[in-house]
Amino acid sequence: MQRILTVYTKNRRHPPFCLNDLSIPEKDKLAMEIATRKAASFSWTDAKRMADAVQALPGLNEGRKSRYATAFLLAAASGLRCSELFALRMNDVDFKAGIIRVDEAFDGRTYTIGQVKNLAADRKVVLGDREGRPTR
């Protein structure tokens, strides 16, 4: 309420307490975006079926088939965005603790790896087992 009461319109053509020219602060926009985000998830059965389909693709060598199948299973276990998944390095994954540190993302427009898009994306993700329980 304090933000609305202290709003100052630039052109002063509107009466006091008018909502015209009122903008939402960036930090509040981020909070609203995170709260309204819909998560798409796959079951382990779906992920396994996709990984099996990748393994059966003709024209890919065995190394690529294995990497792509692993990416599908890791995405299902962690819920990472594609850009975060593509930017993972070996030192980001702690198998003993069962967590993945997400601090970088892949930019498909420039083909570079850089910082994540916002503070909420910089996080540690707990890996789950088949039933979704933490592995540790």
LOLO-948191 format. One record per residue (C-alpha): chain; y, z, x. Coordinates in steps of 0.001 Angstrom, whole numbers. Layout:
// residues N
r unit->A | yy->Y | zz->Z | xx->X
...
This chain:
// residues 136
r unit->A | yy->0 | zz->0 | xx->0
r unit->A | yy->2331 | zz->728 | xx->2904
r unit->A | yy->2137 | zz->-2921 | xx->4029
r unit->A | yy->3186 | zz->-4155 | xx->588
r unit->A | yy->6091 | zz->-1707 | xx->325
r unit->A | yy->7475 | zz->-2634 | xx->3729
r unit->A | yy->7123 | zz->-6403 | xx->3369
r unit->A | yy->10247 | zz->-8381 | xx->4168
r unit->A | yy->10635 | zz->-11906 | xx->2837
r unit->A | yy->12349 | zz->-14388 | xx->5102
r unit->A | yy->14374 | zz->-16282 | xx->2547
r unit->A | yy->15139 | zz->-13353 | xx->175
r unit->A | yy->14933 | zz->-15688 | xx->-2852
r unit->A | yy->12224 | zz->-13548 | xx->-4395
r unit->A | yy->12696 | zz->-10218 | xx->-6125
r unit->A | yy->11493 | zz->-7033 | xx->-4379
r unit->A | yy->7737 | zz->-6420 | xx->-4509
r unit->A | yy->7041 | zz->-10103 | xx->-5173
r unit->A | yy->3770 | zz->-11360 | xx->-3639
r unit->A | yy->5238 | zz->-14714 | xx->-2630
r unit->A | yy->5437 | zz->-15171 | xx->1171
r unit->A | yy->3128 | zz->-12203 | xx->1649
r unit->A | yy->485 | zz->-12799 | xx->4300
r unit->A | yy->-2661 | zz->-10874 | xx->5114
r unit->A | yy->-2764 | zz->-9435 | xx->8664
r unit->A | yy->-5342 | zz->-11033 | xx->10970
r unit->A | yy->-7387 | zz->-7842 | xx->11430
r unit->A | yy->-7733 | zz->-7513 | xx->7646
r unit->A | yy->-8767 | zz->-11177 | xx->7346
r unit->A | yy->-11538 | zz->-10527 | xx->9883
r unit->A | yy->-12755 | zz->-7468 | xx->7953
r unit->A | yy->-12801 | zz->-9457 | xx->4699
r unit->A | yy->-14678 | zz->-12336 | xx->6346
r unit->A | yy->-17355 | zz->-10040 | xx->7761
r unit->A | yy->-17790 | zz->-8216 | xx->4440
r unit->A | yy->-18277 | zz->-11456 | xx->2499
r unit->A | yy->-20576 | zz->-13205 | xx->4979
r unit->A | yy->-23905 | zz->-14252 | xx->3493
r unit->A | yy->-26862 | zz->-13988 | xx->5849
r unit->A | yy->-29571 | zz->-16620 | xx->5740
r unit->A | yy->-32867 | zz->-15277 | xx->6934
r unit->A | yy->-36346 | zz->-16610 | xx->7391
r unit->A | yy->-39568 | zz->-14708 | xx->7084
r unit->A | yy->-41971 | zz->-14531 | xx->9991
r unit->A | yy->-44196 | zz->-16959 | xx->8106
r unit->A | yy->-41332 | zz->-19480 | xx->7867
r unit->A | yy->-40448 | zz->-19036 | xx->11534
r unit->A | yy->-44077 | zz->-19417 | xx->12614
r unit->A | yy->-44424 | zz->-22546 | xx->10471
r unit->A | yy->-41284 | zz->-24056 | xx->12096
r unit->A | yy->-42553 | zz->-23159 | xx->15570
r unit->A | yy->-45928 | zz->-24767 | xx->14789
r unit->A | yy->-44158 | zz->-27899 | xx->13518
r unit->A | yy->-42183 | zz->-28116 | xx->16774
r unit->A | yy->-45410 | zz->-27767 | xx->18768
r unit->A | yy->-46872 | zz->-30716 | xx->16844
r unit->A | yy->-43904 | zz->-33058 | xx->17451
r unit->A | yy->-44824 | zz->-36211 | xx->19351
r unit->A | yy->-42529 | zz->-37398 | xx->22110
r unit->A | yy->-41601 | zz->-33984 | xx->23527
r unit->A | yy->-43159 | zz->-32642 | xx->26685
r unit->A | yy->-44941 | zz->-29283 | xx->26558
r unit->A | yy->-42113 | zz->-27398 | xx->28272
r unit->A | yy->-39557 | zz->-28428 | xx->25653
r unit->A | yy->-41968 | zz->-27743 | xx->22796
r unit->A | yy->-42521 | zz->-24242 | xx->24108
r unit->A | yy->-38776 | zz->-23564 | xx->24572
r unit->A | yy->-37864 | zz->-24849 | xx->21110
r unit->A | yy->-40664 | zz->-22910 | xx->19421
r unit->A | yy->-39565 | zz->-19757 | xx->21245
r unit->A | yy->-35976 | zz->-20350 | xx->20088
r unit->A | yy->-37098 | zz->-20451 | xx->16431
r unit->A | yy->-39088 | zz->-17237 | xx->16801
r unit->A | yy->-36272 | zz->-15474 | xx->18662
r unit->A | yy->-33736 | zz->-16570 | xx->16049
r unit->A | yy->-35945 | zz->-15172 | xx->13275
r unit->A | yy->-36486 | zz->-11890 | xx->15138
r unit->A | yy->-32833 | zz->-11337 | xx->16044
r unit->A | yy->-30636 | zz->-13131 | xx->13503
r unit->A | yy->-28479 | zz->-14627 | xx->16264
r unit->A | yy->-26155 | zz->-17532 | xx->15576
r unit->A | yy->-27152 | zz->-20826 | xx->17192
r unit->A | yy->-24183 | zz->-20693 | xx->19562
r unit->A | yy->-25190 | zz->-17182 | xx->20678
r unit->A | yy->-28836 | zz->-18156 | xx->21036
r unit->A | yy->-27997 | zz->-21182 | xx->23208
r unit->A | yy->-25832 | zz->-19029 | xx->25516
r unit->A | yy->-28504 | zz->-16389 | xx->26212
r unit->A | yy->-29462 | zz->-15684 | xx->29804
r unit->A | yy->-32482 | zz->-13771 | xx->31054
r unit->A | yy->-30389 | zz->-10715 | xx->31953
r unit->A | yy->-29129 | zz->-10506 | xx->28334
r unit->A | yy->-32612 | zz->-9600 | xx->27066
r unit->A | yy->-33997 | zz->-6106 | xx->27696
r unit->A | yy->-37643 | zz->-6183 | xx->26659
r unit->A | yy->-38239 | zz->-2506 | xx->27471
r unit->A | yy->-35427 | zz->-1307 | xx->25210
r unit->A | yy->-36016 | zz->-4104 | xx->22675
r unit->A | yy->-32382 | zz->-5257 | xx->22599
r unit->A | yy->-30402 | zz->-8425 | xx->23248
r unit->A | yy->-26838 | zz->-8181 | xx->24568
r unit->A | yy->-24605 | zz->-10806 | xx->22937
r unit->A | yy->-21365 | zz->-11366 | xx->24826
r unit->A | yy->-21179 | zz->-15157 | xx->25210
r unit->A | yy->-21439 | zz->-18167 | xx->22943
r unit->A | yy->-21977 | zz->-21901 | xx->23407
r unit->A | yy->-19164 | zz->-24209 | xx->22274
r unit->A | yy->-20682 | zz->-27444 | xx->20988
r unit->A | yy->-17376 | zz->-29302 | xx->21111
r unit->A | yy->-16759 | zz->-28794 | xx->24815
r unit->A | yy->-20376 | zz->-28065 | xx->25900
r unit->A | yy->-19300 | zz->-24888 | xx->27644
r unit->A | yy->-20342 | zz->-21262 | xx->27452
r unit->A | yy->-17527 | zz->-18801 | xx->26886
r unit->A | yy->-16643 | zz->-15573 | xx->25158
r unit->A | yy->-17807 | zz->-14896 | xx->21592
r unit->A | yy->-15380 | zz->-15815 | xx->18826
r unit->A | yy->-14330 | zz->-12296 | xx->17819
r unit->A | yy->-14896 | zz->-8622 | xx->18553
r unit->A | yy->-17537 | zz->-8252 | xx->15845
r unit->A | yy->-19690 | zz->-10890 | xx->17560
r unit->A | yy->-19763 | zz->-8963 | xx->20866
r unit->A | yy->-22717 | zz->-6667 | xx->20183
r unit->A | yy->-26226 | zz->-5509 | xx->20987
r unit->A | yy->-28987 | zz->-6759 | xx->18701
r unit->A | yy->-32203 | zz->-4818 | xx->18175
r unit->A | yy->-35321 | zz->-6974 | xx->18168
r unit->A | yy->-37651 | zz->-6511 | xx->15216
r unit->A | yy->-41387 | zz->-6889 | xx->14821
r unit->A | yy->-43157 | zz->-8866 | xx->12071
r unit->A | yy->-42148 | zz->-6332 | xx->9422
r unit->A | yy->-38545 | zz->-6137 | xx->10651
r unit->A | yy->-38884 | zz->-2708 | xx->12248
r unit->A | yy->-37251 | zz->-2144 | xx->15655
r unit->A | yy->-39685 | zz->-2815 | xx->18501
r unit->A | yy->-38749 | zz->433 | xx->20276
